[in-house]
Amino acid sequence: MKVLGFNPLSIGTSNLDESVAFYQDVLGMELIPTYNFGFKTKYLRCGDLQLHIFELEDHVSVRQH
């Protein structure tokens, strides 16, 4: 079986604004509405796929998936 895509992919970062700028400016992804989880999170879209980026401190979060 061949994987044809993903939805969503979640990535932790130490700098949310810098990471979002990279995905928007370099890869052309679109910022889309994001749920309020009580911690810094942004959603981006690439076609019908989503990338969820959240800010981490110094450890791997249980939210990473």
N, CA, C and O atoms as CSV, one atom per row, in Angstrom:
chain,resi,resn,atom,element,x,y,z
A,1,MET,N,N,0.843,-1.182,0.000
A,1,MET,CA,C,0.000,0.000,0.000
A,1,MET,C,C,0.885,1.240,0.000
A,1,MET,O,O,1.819,1.327,0.797
A,2,LYS,N,N,0.615,2.179,-0.859
A,2,LYS,CA,C,1.388,3.413,-0.950
A,2,LYS,C,C,0.670,4.541,-0.218
A,2,LYS,O,O,-0.528,4.743,-0.417
A,3,VAL,N,N,1.388,5.279,0.626
A,3,VAL,CA,C,0.829,6.430,1.320
A,3,VAL,C,C,0.712,7.572,0.317
A,3,VAL,O,O,1.668,7.880,-0.394
A,4,LEU,N,N,-0.453,8.194,0.263
A,4,LEU,CA,C,-0.692,9.279,-0.687
A,4,LEU,C,C,-0.758,10.654,-0.030
A,4,LEU,O,O,-0.804,11.669,-0.725
A,5,GLY,N,N,-0.764,10.698,1.307
A,5,GLY,CA,C,-0.831,11.977,1.986
A,5,GLY,C,C,-0.896,11.798,3.484
A,5,GLY,O,O,-0.726,10.696,4.005
A,6,PHE,N,N,-1.142,12.885,4.160
A,6,PHE,CA,C,-1.278,12.884,5.608
A,6,PHE,C,C,-2.261,13.973,5.981
A,6,PHE,O,O,-2.447,14.926,5.224
A,7,ASN,N,N,-2.896,13.846,7.143
A,7,ASN,CA,C,-3.754,14.911,7.626
A,7,ASN,C,C,-4.202,14.584,9.040
A,7,ASN,O,O,-4.885,13.577,9.225
A,8,PRO,N,N,-3.869,15.349,10.015
A,8,PRO,CA,C,-2.868,16.408,10.015
A,8,PRO,C,C,-1.516,15.873,10.469
A,8,PRO,O,O,-1.399,14.756,10.973
A,9,LEU,N,N,-0.531,16.685,10.279
A,9,LEU,CA,C,0.798,16.443,10.816
A,9,LEU,C,C,1.025,17.519,11.857
A,9,LEU,O,O,0.752,18.691,11.601
A,10,SER,N,N,1.518,17.146,13.024
A,10,SER,CA,C,1.738,18.082,14.115
A,10,SER,C,C,3.224,18.149,14.427
A,10,SER,O,O,3.886,17.125,14.596
A,11,ILE,N,N,3.744,19.385,14.500
A,11,ILE,CA,C,5.173,19.596,14.734
A,11,ILE,C,C,5.363,20.587,15.883
A,11,ILE,O,O,4.722,21.637,15.919
A,12,GLY,N,N,6.240,20.247,16.810
A,12,GLY,CA,C,6.584,21.156,17.894
A,12,GLY,C,C,7.756,22.033,17.496
A,12,GLY,O,O,8.618,21.618,16.720
A,13,THR,N,N,7.786,23.244,18.027
A,13,THR,CA,C,8.856,24.197,17.742
A,13,THR,C,C,9.155,25.016,18.990
A,13,THR,O,O,8.316,25.143,19.881
A,14,SER,N,N,10.350,25.564,19.040
A,14,SER,CA,C,10.685,26.464,20.154
A,14,SER,C,C,10.339,27.913,19.824
A,14,SER,O,O,10.365,28.769,20.708
A,15,ASN,N,N,10.007,28.202,18.537
A,15,ASN,CA,C,9.651,29.562,18.129
A,15,ASN,C,C,8.520,29.487,17.105
A,15,ASN,O,O,8.768,29.308,15.913
A,16,LEU,N,N,7.292,29.624,17.567
A,16,LEU,CA,C,6.122,29.468,16.709
A,16,LEU,C,C,6.109,30.469,15.555
A,16,LEU,O,O,5.881,30.083,14.408
A,17,ASP,N,N,6.351,31.745,15.843
A,17,ASP,CA,C,6.289,32.769,14.803
A,17,ASP,C,C,7.317,32.519,13.695
A,17,ASP,O,O,7.004,32.650,12.512
A,18,GLU,N,N,8.528,32.162,14.080
A,18,GLU,CA,C,9.587,31.892,13.102
A,18,GLU,C,C,9.238,30.666,12.243
A,18,GLU,O,O,9.457,30.676,11.031
A,19,SER,N,N,8.713,29.644,12.852
A,19,SER,CA,C,8.342,28.432,12.116
A,19,SER,C,C,7.194,28.695,11.152
A,19,SER,O,O,7.238,28.254,10.004
A,20,VAL,N,N,6.170,29.408,11.605
A,20,VAL,CA,C,5.036,29.731,10.736
A,20,VAL,C,C,5.509,30.566,9.553
A,20,VAL,O,O,5.078,30.334,8.423
A,21,ALA,N,N,6.388,31.533,9.795
A,21,ALA,CA,C,6.917,32.365,8.706
A,21,ALA,C,C,7.637,31.505,7.668
A,21,ALA,O,O,7.491,31.739,6.469
A,22,PHE,N,N,8.410,30.513,8.112
A,22,PHE,CA,C,9.107,29.625,7.185
A,22,PHE,C,C,8.110,28.886,6.298
A,22,PHE,O,O,8.254,28.884,5.076
A,23,TYR,N,N,7.106,28.262,6.897
A,23,TYR,CA,C,6.149,27.485,6.123
A,23,TYR,C,C,5.318,28.364,5.184
A,23,TYR,O,O,4.938,27.923,4.100
A,24,GLN,N,N,5.037,29.597,5.592
A,24,GLN,CA,C,4.298,30.512,4.720
A,24,GLN,C,C,5.191,31.081,3.617
A,24,GLN,O,O,4.845,31.004,2.438
A,25,ASP,N,N,6.331,31.647,3.991
A,25,ASP,CA,C,7.180,32.373,3.048
A,25,ASP,C,C,7.973,31.462,2.117
A,25,ASP,O,O,8.092,31.747,0.926
A,26,VAL,N,N,8.509,30.382,2.643
A,26,VAL,CA,C,9.359,29.502,1.847
A,26,VAL,C,C,8.543,28.432,1.122
A,26,VAL,O,O,8.795,28.149,-0.049
A,27,LEU,N,N,7.569,27.839,1.811
A,27,LEU,CA,C,6.813,26.739,1.222
A,27,LEU,C,C,5.433,27.140,0.699
A,27,LEU,O,O,4.737,26.331,0.085
A,28,GLY,N,N,5.041,28.391,0.944
A,28,GLY,CA,C,3.787,28.897,0.398
A,28,GLY,C,C,2.524,28.343,1.039
A,28,GLY,O,O,1.460,28.357,0.421
A,29,MET,N,N,2.631,27.855,2.274
A,29,MET,CA,C,1.454,27.315,2.953
A,29,MET,C,C,0.576,28.458,3.457
A,29,MET,O,O,1.058,29.560,3.719
A,30,GLU,N,N,-0.714,28.180,3.586
A,30,GLU,CA,C,-1.708,29.179,3.983
A,30,GLU,C,C,-2.084,29.004,5.453
A,30,GLU,O,O,-2.408,27.899,5.888
A,31,LEU,N,N,-2.039,30.102,6.218
A,31,LEU,CA,C,-2.482,30.086,7.613
A,31,LEU,C,C,-3.998,29.974,7.630
A,31,LEU,O,O,-4.679,30.714,6.920
A,32,ILE,N,N,-4.540,29.056,8.432
A,32,ILE,CA,C,-5.985,28.845,8.513
A,32,ILE,C,C,-6.437,28.958,9.969
A,32,ILE,O,O,-5.608,28.922,10.879
A,33,PRO,N,N,-7.757,29.094,10.196
A,33,PRO,CA,C,-8.245,29.223,11.576
A,33,PRO,C,C,-7.762,28.064,12.456
A,33,PRO,O,O,-7.703,26.909,12.033
A,34,THR,N,N,-7.422,28.425,13.690
A,34,THR,CA,C,-6.837,27.478,14.634
A,34,THR,C,C,-7.663,27.444,15.907
A,34,THR,O,O,-8.083,28.488,16.405
A,35,TYR,N,N,-7.898,26.252,16.436
A,35,TYR,CA,C,-8.590,26.118,17.720
A,35,TYR,C,C,-7.737,26.712,18.833
A,35,TYR,O,O,-6.512,26.762,18.727
A,36,ASN,N,N,-8.391,27.163,19.902
A,36,ASN,CA,C,-7.695,27.662,21.078
A,36,ASN,C,C,-7.528,26.505,22.052
A,36,ASN,O,O,-8.484,26.091,22.707
A,37,PHE,N,N,-6.301,25.984,22.142
A,37,PHE,CA,C,-6.012,24.877,23.040
A,37,PHE,C,C,-5.442,25.347,24.372
A,37,PHE,O,O,-5.167,24.528,25.250
A,38,GLY,N,N,-5.261,26.661,24.533
A,38,GLY,CA,C,-4.675,27.184,25.753
A,38,GLY,C,C,-3.157,27.223,25.709
A,38,GLY,O,O,-2.517,27.521,26.717
A,39,PHE,N,N,-2.573,26.927,24.552
A,39,PHE,CA,C,-1.130,27.066,24.337
A,39,PHE,C,C,-0.936,27.512,22.890
A,39,PHE,O,O,-1.836,27.357,22.065
A,40,LYS,N,N,0.229,28.063,22.582
A,40,LYS,CA,C,0.482,28.639,21.263
A,40,LYS,C,C,0.447,27.572,20.170
A,40,LYS,O,O,1.259,26.647,20.165
A,41,THR,N,N,-0.502,27.714,19.248
A,41,THR,CA,C,-0.688,26.766,18.153
A,41,THR,C,C,-1.140,27.517,16.911
A,41,THR,O,O,-1.909,28.473,17.014
A,42,LYS,N,N,-0.674,27.098,15.738
A,42,LYS,CA,C,-1.132,27.636,14.455
A,42,LYS,C,C,-1.343,26.479,13.498
A,42,LYS,O,O,-0.600,25.498,13.517
A,43,TYR,N,N,-2.366,26.601,12.659
A,43,TYR,CA,C,-2.647,25.612,11.619
A,43,TYR,C,C,-2.326,26.235,10.262
A,43,TYR,O,O,-2.614,27.407,10.016
A,44,LEU,N,N,-1.727,25.432,9.390
A,44,LEU,CA,C,-1.460,25.849,8.024
A,44,LEU,C,C,-2.022,24.793,7.077
A,44,LEU,O,O,-2.179,23.628,7.443
A,45,ARG,N,N,-2.322,25.227,5.854
A,45,ARG,CA,C,-2.882,24.317,4.866
A,45,ARG,C,C,-1.975,24.255,3.647
A,45,ARG,O,O,-1.390,25.251,3.221
A,46,CYS,N,N,-1.882,23.049,3.105
A,46,CYS,CA,C,-1.191,22.787,1.845
A,46,CYS,C,C,-2.153,21.940,1.023
A,46,CYS,O,O,-2.207,20.723,1.200
A,47,GLY,N,N,-2.914,22.566,0.126
A,47,GLY,CA,C,-3.962,21.846,-0.592
A,47,GLY,C,C,-5.027,21.406,0.392
A,47,GLY,O,O,-5.575,22.232,1.122
A,48,ASP,N,N,-5.330,20.109,0.424
A,48,ASP,CA,C,-6.326,19.608,1.371
A,48,ASP,C,C,-5.689,18.996,2.617
A,48,ASP,O,O,-6.361,18.331,3.406
A,49,LEU,N,N,-4.386,19.227,2.787
A,49,LEU,CA,C,-3.655,18.704,3.944
A,49,LEU,C,C,-3.390,19.818,4.940
A,49,LEU,O,O,-3.330,20.990,4.570
A,50,GLN,N,N,-3.230,19.446,6.221
A,50,GLN,CA,C,-2.967,20.428,7.268
A,50,GLN,C,C,-1.679,20.119,8.010
A,50,GLN,O,O,-1.303,18.961,8.193
A,51,LEU,N,N,-1.013,21.191,8.431
A,51,LEU,CA,C,0.149,21.121,9.306
A,51,LEU,C,C,-0.201,21.905,10.553
A,51,LEU,O,O,-0.592,23.068,10.462
A,52,HIS,N,N,-0.066,21.284,11.720
A,52,HIS,CA,C,-0.327,21.939,13.001
A,52,HIS,C,C,1.022,22.157,13.677
A,52,HIS,O,O,1.783,21.210,13.880
A,53,ILE,N,N,1.312,23.399,14.023
A,53,ILE,CA,C,2.578,23.733,14.682
A,53,ILE,C,C,2.255,24.283,16.065
A,53,ILE,O,O,1.389,25.146,16.214
A,54,PHE,N,N,2.955,23.777,17.070
A,54,PHE,CA,C,2.745,24.288,18.426
A,54,PHE,C,C,4.088,24.555,19.079
A,54,PHE,O,O,5.086,23.891,18.797
A,55,GLU,N,N,4.085,25.552,19.965
A,55,GLU,CA,C,5.330,25.955,20.617
A,55,GLU,C,C,5.620,25.062,21.816
A,55,GLU,O,O,4.765,24.854,22.677
A,56,LEU,N,N,6.849,24.536,21.855
A,56,LEU,CA,C,7.325,23.695,22.948
A,56,LEU,C,C,8.279,24.476,23.830
A,56,LEU,O,O,8.782,25.532,23.446
A,57,GLU,N,N,8.517,23.952,24.994
A,57,GLU,CA,C,9.570,24.525,25.818
A,57,GLU,C,C,10.846,23.767,25.501
A,57,GLU,O,O,11.405,23.960,24.421
A,58,ASP,N,N,11.330,22.917,26.388
A,58,ASP,CA,C,12.562,22.167,26.143
A,58,ASP,C,C,12.379,20.665,26.066
A,58,ASP,O,O,13.365,19.928,26.094
A,59,HIS,N,N,11.161,20.197,25.972
A,59,HIS,CA,C,10.927,18.756,26.030
A,59,HIS,C,C,9.951,18.330,24.921
A,59,HIS,O,O,9.276,19.159,24.311
A,60,VAL,N,N,9.900,17.042,24.687
A,60,VAL,CA,C,8.949,16.497,23.725
A,60,VAL,C,C,7.591,16.421,24.410
A,60,VAL,O,O,7.458,15.842,25.488
A,61,SER,N,N,6.611,16.997,23.786
A,61,SER,CA,C,5.288,17.090,24.383
A,61,SER,C,C,4.442,15.845,24.069
A,61,SER,O,O,4.653,15.177,23.057
A,62,VAL,N,N,3.493,15.553,24.944
A,62,VAL,CA,C,2.539,14.478,24.676
A,62,VAL,C,C,1.606,14.876,23.541
A,62,VAL,O,O,0.900,14.027,22.998
A,63,ARG,N,N,1.592,16.151,23.176
A,63,ARG,CA,C,0.741,16.634,22.079
A,63,ARG,C,C,1.335,16.335,20.714
A,63,ARG,O,O,0.640,16.423,19.702
A,64,GLN,N,N,2.613,15.984,20.674
A,64,GLN,CA,C,3.298,15.718,19.404
A,64,GLN,C,C,2.697,14.482,18.743
A,64,GLN,O,O,2.608,13.425,19.368
A,65,HIS,N,N,2.290,14.608,17.496
A,65,HIS,CA,C,1.755,13.467,16.746
A,65,HIS,C,C,1.880,13.715,15.250
A,65,HIS,O,O,1.484,12.869,14.449
